[in-house]
């Protein structure tokens, strides 16, 4: 099965990022001592099989795995929505296929790049 856990286990965290301009969610995946981060405009539970735009943003310090509180000189704040175990199943220049086993989410997801744009979707289990 494609979504069977394999490979080295890492951690992930999803933060609800509340700013004066609105709310988005930062998906952070541990890789080589940093958190690769994408900004997504809908809550994690709403991610389905239809691709959603995901903006790749700067890597974050691994301390964000446990941090909640003010950011951006106290003009915004982050609240942890989910965290847990991350297993990367496949990684290429244009795709990261991974399994999350979190407190809220469980299952396979994919960040895919098409040109300069990234997209996030849930990957259905294969039998």
Residue pairs with C-beta under 8 A, 6 or more apart in sequence:
1 125
1 126
1 127
2 89
2 97
2 108
2 123
2 126
3 89
3 99
3 107
3 108
3 123
3 125
3 126
5 87
5 89
5 99
5 101
6 87
6 89
7 87
7 88
7 89
8 87
8 88
9 85
9 86
9 87
10 29
10 30
10 31
10 85
10 86
10 87
10 88
11 30
11 65
11 83
11 84
11 85
11 86
12 27
12 28
12 29
12 30
12 82
12 83
12 84
12 85
12 86
12 98
12 100
12 102
13 28
13 35
13 64
13 65
13 80
13 82
13 83
14 25
14 26
14 27
14 28
14 44
14 80
14 81
14 82
14 83
14 102
14 105
15 25
15 26
15 28
15 64
15 68
15 78
15 79
15 80
15 81
16 23
16 25
16 43
16 78
16 79
16 80
16 81
17 23
17 24
17 25
17 26
17 39
17 71
17 76
17 77
17 78
18 76
18 77
18 78
18 79
19 72
19 75
19 76
20 75
20 76
24 39
24 40
24 41
25 39
25 40
25 41
25 42
25 43
25 44
25 81
26 37
26 38
26 39
26 40
26 57
26 60
26 78
27 37
27 38
27 40
27 44
27 54
27 111
27 120
28 35
28 36
28 37
28 60
28 64
28 65
29 35
29 36
29 37
29 86
29 88
29 96
29 98
30 36
30 62
30 65
30 86
31 88
33 62
34 59
34 60
34 61
34 62
35 59
35 60
35 61
35 62
35 64
35 65
36 56
36 59
37 56
37 57
37 58
37 59
37 60
38 54
38 55
38 56
38 57
38 111
38 118
38 120
39 54
39 55
39 57
40 47
40 52
40 53
40 54
40 55
40 120
41 52
41 53
42 52
43 81
44 81
44 82
44 104
44 105
45 104
45 105
47 109
47 120
47 121
47 122
48 121
48 122
49 121
49 122
49 123
49 124
50 121
51 112
51 119
51 120
51 121
52 119
52 120
52 121
53 117
53 118
53 119
54 111
54 118
54 119
54 120
55 118
56 118
64 78
65 83
67 78
68 77
68 78
68 79
68 80
69 77
69 78
70 76
70 77
71 77
71 78
81 104
82 100
82 102
82 103
82 104
82 105
83 102
83 103
84 100
84 101
84 102
84 103
84 105
85 100
85 101
85 102
86 98
86 99
86 100
87 98
87 99
87 101
88 96
88 97
88 98
89 97
89 98
89 99
89 108
90 96
90 97
91 97
93 113
94 112
94 113
94 114
95 110
95 111
95 112
95 113
96 110
96 111
97 108
97 109
97 110
97 123
98 108
98 109
98 110
99 107
99 108
99 109
100 106
100 107
100 108
100 109
107 122
107 123
107 125
108 122
108 123
108 124
108 125
109 120
109 121
109 122
109 123
110 120
110 121
110 123
111 118
111 119
111 120
112 118
112 119
112 121
113 119
